[in-house]
Amino acid sequence: MFDTLPQILLLLVSAVLAVALFRKFRLPAMLAYFFVGAMLGPHTFGLLPDTEATHELAEFGIVFLMFSIGLEFSLPQLYAMRKKVLGLGGAQVVLTLAIVMGIAKLAGLDWSAAFVVGAALAMSSTAIVSKILAERVDLNSRHGRLSIGVLLFQDLAVVPVLVLIPALGAEGAKLLDVLGMAMLKATAMLLFLFTVGKWLINPWFNLVASQRSRELFVMNVLMVTLLLAYVTKLAGLSYALGAFIAGMLISETKFRYQVESDISPFRDILLGLFFISIGMLLNMAQILQHIGLVLLVLVAFMLLKAFIVMLVVRFVK
């Protein structure tokens, strides 16, 4: 404990100062976390060790992010926006995935790696985009509603992607068999949780809430989230998928907004740790060495994705 205390203090002090500085210049806190990870990571000053334990802890940030997405996911809302979600969102994801996969394949990557790259670049950050729209008071505008429709489909598309990626990494088995088994497990798990789980979750949360203890309520939310994440992991799927399902189940209860308020500090702190761990992977020397290529790829991708979205929006009028 005391051996790691200096590292924890270094991490906290650096994160606080960096976030305060970036916020002063109206920059996202996420960039501050990336900066801290890059500066303190093994490729620069080497003050923070890049260990497996750090990555496992950071994975909890993704768990709570997916839980938050599931919590905000409303089936009635999705049905009301079905044309925007399926039309705009589906076309954007499919076209971006296909084009990026083709480019990655031409660049020499195999199909599995090309799919991972394409799937990652087809997505956007729901949290960042929705926050920008809210700050600009554009959420209820026409382009704001269309943007939210695209983001909702991307959030949905994350679920099959999370199922497919572990299957693509499987060795010694036919890909179709692995994908078929993964989809079968996911379908069975979803059916079970949305029937039996939905039947159990309401009375259980009512029982916990009747004790009138906020500490007990928060612990219960953490327990349900991590329990479902662990169950889906045992089924050969991902932690994040289970957390997403937990969020969807709780969103159907009357405690949705209380849960969202109680869980946000855990989510934000763990997400900060996740972004720091990603920053630790950045090799600034290599980036600066190939800065021209990096900037070229960045600008080219931004223009490509904007062009795809423009075409899709014009096509559906």
C-alpha positions in Angstrom: 0.0 0.0 0.0 2.6 2.5 1.1 4.9 1.5 -1.8 2.2 2.6 -4.3 1.1 5.7 -2.4 3.6 8.0 -4.1 2.4 6.8 -7.5 -1.2 7.3 -6.5 -0.4 10.8 -5.2 1.5 11.6 -8.4 -1.4 10.5 -10.5 -4.0 12.5 -8.5 -1.9 15.7 -8.4 -1.1 15.5 -12.1 -4.7 14.7 -13.0 -6.2 17.6 -10.9 -3.7 20.2 -12.2 -4.1 19.0 -15.8 -7.9 19.0 -15.8 -8.0 22.4 -14.1 -5.6 23.8 -16.7 -7.4 22.3 -19.7 -10.8 23.4 -18.4 -9.5 27.0 -18.0 -8.8 26.9 -21.7 -12.3 25.4 -22.3 -10.8 22.0 -23.5 -12.3 18.6 -22.6 -11.1 16.9 -19.5 -10.5 13.8 -21.6 -7.6 15.5 -23.3 -6.1 16.3 -19.9 -6.2 12.6 -19.0 -4.6 11.7 -22.3 -1.9 14.3 -21.6 -1.2 13.0 -18.1 -0.9 9.4 -19.3 1.4 10.4 -22.2 3.6 12.5 -20.0 3.9 10.1 -17.1 3.8 6.8 -19.1 6.7 4.5 -20.0 7.4 6.1 -23.3 8.2 9.5 -21.9 9.3 10.1 -18.2 8.3 6.6 -17.1 6.9 7.7 -13.7 3.9 5.4 -14.0 4.3 1.7 -14.6 2.3 0.2 -17.5 1.1 -2.9 -15.7 -1.7 -5.4 -16.3 -3.4 -4.4 -13.1 -3.6 -0.8 -14.3 -5.4 -1.9 -17.5 -7.8 -4.2 -15.6 -8.7 -1.4 -13.3 -9.1 1.0 -16.3 -11.5 -1.6 -17.9 -14.0 -0.8 -15.2 -14.3 2.7 -16.7 -15.6 1.1 -19.9 -18.0 -1.0 -17.8 -19.5 2.0 -16.2 -19.6 3.9 -19.5 -21.6 1.1 -21.1 -23.8 1.0 -18.0 -24.5 4.7 -18.5 -25.4 4.2 -22.1 -27.7 1.4 -21.3 -29.3 3.5 -18.6 -30.1 6.3 -21.1 -31.3 3.8 -23.6 -35.1 3.9 -23.9 -37.0 1.5 -26.1 -40.0 3.8 -26.6 -37.6 6.6 -27.5 -35.9 4.3 -30.0 -39.2 3.3 -31.6 -40.3 7.0 -32.0 -36.9 7.7 -33.7 -36.7 4.4 -35.6 -36.5 6.0 -39.1 -33.7 8.4 -38.1 -31.9 5.8 -36.0 -32.1 2.9 -38.6 -31.8 5.1 -41.7 -29.2 7.7 -40.9 -27.4 5.8 -38.1 -27.3 2.4 -39.9 -26.1 3.9 -43.2 -23.4 6.0 -41.5 -22.0 3.0 -39.5 -22.2 0.5 -42.4 -20.6 2.8 -45.0 -17.9 4.0 -42.7 -17.1 0.5 -41.6 -17.0 -0.8 -45.2 -14.8 2.0 -46.5 -12.4 2.0 -43.6 -12.1 -1.8 -43.8 -11.3 -1.5 -47.5 -8.6 1.1 -46.9 -7.1 -0.9 -44.0 -7.1 -4.1 -46.2 -5.2 -2.2 -48.9 -2.8 -1.0 -46.3 -1.9 -4.6 -45.5 -4.0 -5.5 -42.5 -5.9 -8.8 -42.3 -9.7 -8.8 -42.3 -9.9 -9.2 -38.5 -7.7 -6.2 -37.8 -9.4 -4.2 -40.6 -12.8 -4.9 -38.9 -11.6 -3.7 -35.5 -10.1 -0.5 -37.0 -13.3 0.1 -39.1 -15.6 -0.5 -36.2 -13.6 1.9 -33.9 -13.6 4.7 -36.5 -17.3 4.2 -37.4 -18.2 5.2 -33.8 -18.4 8.6 -32.1 -18.5 9.7 -28.5 -22.1 10.0 -27.4 -21.1 11.8 -24.2 -19.0 14.4 -25.9 -21.3 15.1 -28.9 -24.4 15.3 -26.7 -22.6 17.6 -24.3 -21.6 19.9 -27.1 -25.2 20.0 -28.5 -26.5 20.7 -25.0 -24.1 23.6 -24.5 -25.1 25.1 -27.9 -28.8 24.6 -27.1 -29.1 22.5 -30.2 -30.5 19.3 -28.8 -34.0 20.0 -30.0 -33.0 21.5 -33.3 -33.4 19.5 -36.5 -29.7 18.7 -36.9 -29.5 18.0 -33.1 -32.2 15.4 -33.4 -30.6 13.8 -36.4 -27.3 13.7 -34.6 -28.8 12.0 -31.6 -30.4 9.5 -34.0 -27.0 8.6 -35.4 -25.5 8.3 -31.9 -28.3 6.0 -30.7 -27.6 3.6 -33.6 -23.9 3.7 -32.8 -24.6 2.9 -29.2 -26.7 -0.1 -30.4 -24.0 -1.1 -32.8 -21.4 -1.3 -30.0 -23.2 -4.4 -28.6 -22.7 -6.7 -31.7 -19.2 -5.3 -32.1 -18.3 -6.3 -28.5 -19.6 -9.8 -29.3 -17.7 -10.1 -32.6 -14.2 -8.8 -31.5 -13.4 -11.6 -29.0 -14.6 -14.1 -31.7 -12.3 -12.6 -34.3 -9.4 -13.1 -31.9 -10.1 -16.8 -31.5 -7.5 -19.3 -32.6 -7.7 -22.8 -33.8 -11.4 -22.6 -34.8 -13.5 -21.8 -37.8 -14.5 -18.1 -37.7 -18.1 -18.8 -38.7 -18.5 -21.4 -35.9 -17.0 -19.0 -33.4 -19.2 -16.1 -34.5 -22.3 -18.3 -34.6 -21.6 -19.6 -31.0 -21.0 -16.0 -29.8 -24.2 -14.7 -31.3 -26.1 -17.7 -29.9 -24.7 -17.0 -26.4 -25.5 -13.3 -26.7 -29.1 -14.0 -27.9 -29.7 -16.5 -25.1 -28.2 -14.2 -22.5 -30.3 -11.3 -23.7 -33.6 -13.3 -23.8 -32.9 -14.6 -20.3 -32.0 -11.2 -18.8 -34.8 -9.3 -20.5 -37.4 -11.9 -19.3 -36.3 -13.3 -16.0 -34.0 -10.3 -15.2 -36.7 -7.7 -15.9 -39.2 -9.6 -13.7 -36.7 -9.7 -10.8 -35.1 -6.2 -11.0 -38.2 -4.2 -10.1 -39.2 -5.9 -6.8 -35.5 -6.2 -5.8 -34.9 -2.4 -6.2 -38.1 -1.7 -4.4 -37.0 -3.8 -1.5 -33.6 -2.1 -1.4 -35.1 1.4 -1.7 -37.5 0.6 1.1 -34.6 0.5 3.6 -34.0 4.2 3.0 -30.2 4.0 2.9 -28.4 5.7 0.1 -25.2 3.8 0.9 -27.1 0.5 0.5 -28.7 1.7 -2.7 -25.4 2.7 -4.3 -23.8 -0.6 -3.3 -26.8 -2.4 -4.8 -26.3 -0.6 -8.1 -22.6 -1.5 -8.2 -23.4 -5.1 -7.2 -26.0 -5.6 -10.0 -23.8 -3.9 -12.6 -20.7 -6.0 -11.8 -22.7 -9.2 -11.3 -24.2 -9.0 -14.8 -20.8 -8.0 -16.2 -19.3 -11.0 -14.6 -22.1 -13.4 -15.8 -21.7 -12.2 -19.4 -17.9 -12.7 -19.1 -18.4 -16.3 -17.9 -20.7 -16.8 -21.0 -17.7 -15.9 -23.2 -18.9 -12.4 -23.9 -17.5 -9.1 -22.5 -17.8 -7.2 -19.2 -19.1 -4.2 -21.1 -22.1 -6.1 -22.7 -23.3 -7.2 -19.2 -23.0 -3.6 -17.9 -25.0 -2.4 -20.9 -27.7 -4.9 -20.2 -27.7 -3.9 -16.5 -28.2 -0.3 -17.5 -31.1 -1.2 -19.8 -32.8 -3.2 -17.1 -32.5 -0.5 -14.5 -33.7 2.1 -17.0 -37.1 0.4 -17.0 -37.5 1.0 -13.2 -38.6 4.3 -11.5 -35.1 4.6 -10.0 -33.4 5.4 -13.3 -32.5 9.1 -12.6 -31.4 8.4 -9.0 -29.1 5.6 -10.2 -27.7 7.9 -12.9 -27.0 10.6 -10.4 -25.4 8.2 -7.9 -23.2 6.3 -10.3 -21.8 9.3 -12.3 -18.9 10.0 -9.9 -17.7 6.4 -10.1 -18.1 6.4 -13.9 -16.2 9.7 -14.4 -13.3 8.8 -12.2 -12.9 5.4 -13.7 -13.2 6.8 -17.2 -10.5 9.3 -16.3 -8.2 6.3 -15.3 -9.1 4.6 -18.6 -8.1 7.6 -20.7 -4.9 7.9 -18.7 -4.1 4.3 -19.4 -4.7 4.9 -23.1 -2.4 8.0 -22.9 0.3 5.7 -21.4 0.3 3.7 -24.6 1.1 6.7 -26.7 4.7 6.9 -27.9 5.2 10.6 -28.4 8.6 10.1 -30.0 7.1 7.9 -32.7 4.2 10.3 -33.2 6.6 13.3 -33.6 8.8 11.2 -35.9 5.8 10.5 -38.2 3.8 13.7 -37.4 3.2 14.4 -41.1 1.6 11.0 -41.7 -0.4 11.2 -38.4 -1.8 14.6 -39.3 -2.6 13.5 -42.9 -4.5 10.4 -41.7 -6.3 12.5 -39.1 -7.5 15.2 -41.5 -8.3 12.6 -44.2 -10.5 10.6 -41.9 -12.3 13.6 -40.5 -13.1 14.7 -44.1 -14.1 11.2 -45.1 -16.5 10.7 -42.2 -18.0 14.2 -42.8 -18.5 13.4 -46.5 -20.2 10.1 -45.7 -22.6 11.7 -43.3 -23.3 14.5 -45.8 -24.1 12.0 -48.5 -26.4 10.0 -46.2 -28.3 13.0 -45.0 -28.8 14.3 -48.6 -29.9 10.9 -49.8 -32.6 10.6 -47.2 -33.6 14.2 -47.8 
